[in-house]
Amino acid sequence: MSTIEFQHVRKIYPKATTAALADISLTINRGEFVILLGPSGCGKTTLMKMINRLIEPSSGTILLDGVDIQTVNATKLRQQIGYVIQQVGLFPHMTVAENIAVVPKLLGWPKAKIQSRIDELLSLIQLDPAQFRHRYPAQISGGQAQRVGLARALAADPGVMLMDEPFGAIDAITRTILQDEMLRIQQQLHKTIVFVTHDVEEALRLADKIAILHEGTIVQYDTPLNLLRNPANQYVAELLGADDLLRRLSLIQVRHVLQPLPKSYVASLTTIESSHNLRDGLNQLLASSNDQLLVVEHNQPIGMLSLAAIHAYLHPEVINERHR
Ligand SMILES: Nc1ncnc2c1ncn2[C@@H]1O[C@H](COP(=O)(O)OP(=O)(O)OP(=O)(O)O)[C@@H](O)[C@H]1O
């Protein structure tokens, strides 16, 4: 896990008349899942590729764990940073196992350690090692290839993962499955992740924090919940569709509006998984005879979801007025 800090970073491409990125200052804390979100051409990819020095800034400084990345050898730097792109880029003449082993081999790991790491990663991405180890990229599906790309990027246990629209070319159903997997893997590994997307739903679903870009600047940088509740301006509100209340409910996980578990509660309450969204929660509340649900994670109760909490989430101003 690593911290990434941009200090007054600018990028003007040769012959360009305007800056692709203008004076970016941004801190990505260790273990955070940060999404760069914005329309085509706003500078997301440029910003991300500066972290592994595929693109160099025109001015400003980028620190990785406090060290200026300009002072680090670019190849060494890239070995500490996992990189996943949309078109996976698996080597077609190598098996799944050989693809995953690329960076550990470069780093000179002993053979036995590489073999056990391959099995460990295949299990993590839920591909049976016995079945998939020896297949070639042409013999697996697009979604499976994307998972192998993720395993390859994770192979040498990098502190930082850069993900450039990794699920962009995948059908909607597989995409949702891969997003769920990503959340599960992140709960286990706590990597510092920088993830580029122009898909608002994907961003709200996955991110701890979202940096919203517009024409080379960061307009707002906050948690999904705060962005939806307090969009900085009309651009952010429209991009996120913050005005559509039911849509907002479907984009927020129950765990974000959890109330503490009381000392005693009715054990027969209907339960809901913390990763489900508030719209599911509302539907279940309306279908049950109680005004509260028991929120569970790994089958353990962790809190409550009430109608009042959903109302308070949608209308924070009412609560604020009451407390004045
Ligand atoms: N190599 C380059 N030379 C000149 N201009 C470039 C280059 N790469 C990107 N740009 C310009 O810089 C701006 C930001 O591009 P960037 O690729 O970072 O945007 P993006 O938000 O990632 O877009 P997309 O979602 O379409 O990939 C755009 O105006 C783009 O045209």
The ligand as a Tripos MOL2 file, in Angstrom:
@<TRIPOS>MOLECULE
LIG
   31    33     1     0     0
SMALL
NO_CHARGES

@<TRIPOS>ATOM
      1 N1         -0.2170   12.1280  -27.0000 N.pl3     1 LIG1
      2 C1         -1.0040   13.1980  -27.0350 C.ar      1 LIG1
      3 N2         -0.6870   14.2810  -27.7660 N.ar      1 LIG1
      4 C2         -1.4720   15.3750  -27.7880 C.ar      1 LIG1
      5 N3         -2.6160   15.5030  -27.0880 N.ar      1 LIG1
      6 C3         -2.9860   14.4570  -26.3290 C.ar      1 LIG1
      7 C4         -2.2190   13.2540  -26.2710 C.ar      1 LIG1
      8 N4         -2.8510   12.3870  -25.4310 N.ar      1 LIG1
      9 C5         -3.9630   13.0250  -25.0100 C.ar      1 LIG1
     10 N5         -4.0550   14.2600  -25.5350 N.ar      1 LIG1
     11 C6         -5.1090   15.2500  -25.2760 C.3       1 LIG1
     12 O1         -5.1410   15.5310  -23.8850 O.3       1 LIG1
     13 C7         -6.4800   15.6410  -23.4060 C.3       1 LIG1
     14 C8         -6.7140   14.6120  -22.2940 C.3       1 LIG1
     15 O2         -6.6200   13.2940  -22.8490 O.3       1 LIG1
     16 P1         -6.8270   11.9720  -21.9630 P.3       1 LIG1
     17 O3         -6.5330   10.8200  -22.8390 O.co2     1 LIG1
     18 O4         -6.0720   12.1220  -20.7170 O.co2     1 LIG1
     19 O5         -8.3930   12.0810  -21.6610 O.3       1 LIG1
     20 P2         -9.3760   10.9970  -21.0520 P.3       1 LIG1
     21 O6        -10.2130   11.7340  -20.0610 O.co2     1 LIG1
     22 O7         -8.6210    9.8370  -20.5630 O.co2     1 LIG1
     23 O8        -10.2690   10.6120  -22.3130 O.3       1 LIG1
     24 P3        -10.8960    9.1900  -22.7710 P.3       1 LIG1
     25 O9        -11.9600    8.8590  -21.7770 O.co2     1 LIG1
     26 O10       -11.4500    9.5000  -24.1220 O.co2     1 LIG1
     27 O11        -9.7670    8.2090  -22.8060 O.co2     1 LIG1
     28 C9         -7.3700   15.4430  -24.6240 C.3       1 LIG1
     29 O12        -7.7520   16.6980  -25.1180 O.3       1 LIG1
     30 C10        -6.4830   14.7210  -25.6150 C.3       1 LIG1
     31 O13        -6.8350   15.0310  -26.9340 O.3       1 LIG1
@<TRIPOS>BOND
     1     1     2 1
     2     2     3 ar
     3     2     7 ar
     4     3     4 ar
     5     4     5 ar
     6     5     6 ar
     7     6     7 ar
     8     6    10 ar
     9     7     8 ar
    10     8     9 ar
    11     9    10 ar
    12    10    11 1
    13    11    12 1
    14    11    30 1
    15    12    13 1
    16    13    14 1
    17    13    28 1
    18    14    15 1
    19    15    16 1
    20    16    17 2
    21    16    18 1
    22    16    19 1
    23    19    20 1
    24    20    21 2
    25    20    22 1
    26    20    23 1
    27    23    24 1
    28    24    25 2
    29    24    26 1
    30    24    27 1
    31    28    29 1
    32    28    30 1
    33    30    31 1
@<TRIPOS>SUBSTRUCTURE
     1 LIG1         1 GROUP 0 **** ****
